[in-house]
Amino acid sequence: MSSLNTAGKGHAIVTDGFWRKSLSAIRALGKAGYAVTVLGDSVFTTGFWSRFTTCRWRCPSAATSAEAFRNSLLHRLQAFAGGALPVLFPMEDASLMLIAENVAEFGRFCRFLLPPWESLLVAQDKGETAHLAAQIGLPAPRSLMPANPDELIKVLADLPFHDAMVKPRYGRGAAGNVYNPVLPAEEWRRHWKRYGPLLVQERIPAEGRGLGVSLLMDADGICVAQFAHERLRQYPVSGGPSTDRRSILAPELIEMSLALTKKLRWRGIVMVEWKLDPRDNCPKLMEINPRFWGSLELAVRAGVNFPVLYARAACAESLPPPPSYSAGVRCRWLVPGDILRYLSSPAPDRESLAEFLRDLRLAEEWDPEDVRGGLALLACTGAQALNPHYWKYLRR
């Protein structure tokens, strides 16, 4: 592969190239004419093998070695000094937070859009997110933030609401969630030590629909892209990443999400997660995801090309109002997400095998213009089967 091909619309650098959302971004950018550099820590980085990848950079992961990642990336970025600056896509939390902590340093060598540091801290903390929702009048589950394990135990002994759950204040998805919080005191202390500060929250009934609003705010805080979707299935079935989703039109939900981003003075990408409470048919704010999300491919297929719009906004291009998109578009995370969801679901709750196989065409892994990338995703996922970190990601 060539090293620094800057022909076309410019150069984009995508971190954390293993993940499927990274492959989606690589494909979207490559099809639009960007030269795409992909970062990964091993030969089993999925994005390395996409047809749309121009250059591969081997470097440590920010999640496992932040300082080594920082030094390696800064060294590589110096190759662009004196020329057109590339657009940097920090795809995972660790990469994003490292860039946010070193904005001035990285800003000399690349372009990106990030919210203020204090806003990122709110987004990373589910407790602070719930507190902010209450401040601005957005519906959210009732939440309590004990200061330590002993206070947690006292709170659980005298709950002010009927159905509760305990979840980590920091982190994504369902990892560390306890849905029936009746455990011995020592078990709660171990749980706190393992997952960090815990949040006690009113539980929305499981049958409530999971909803997501994805937004892109430019450098002036103007929304230049918006998209909404609903979860259809997830793995683990008790709560985890979506494996099947569908685009929806939800103007009121988008407006509520925009109220949140305005309060936070948000810049760049964000996905606001909601859950529809079947008791009052009202969506409740669950969390804020400050980076590109796992179901990114659905938005692209429905008509909102977030990666390309992000690149243009980061380069201070003047963008038109948010593009419209098609409702009813479905997209599946098939390997291994929906396969594991199907196999682990109780027989009465899952669709027939014929129905499961009929929808294979909706798999986000498949792109007729990038067969090599799709095959690499299967191979690299298989190679990670013995990696505990990957299984932790699957269940988060």
Order of alpha helices (4+ residues) and beta strands (2+ residues): beta-alpha-beta-beta-alpha-beta-alpha-alpha-alpha-alpha-beta-alpha-beta-alpha-beta-beta-beta-beta-alpha-beta-beta-alpha-alpha-beta-alpha-alpha-alpha-alpha
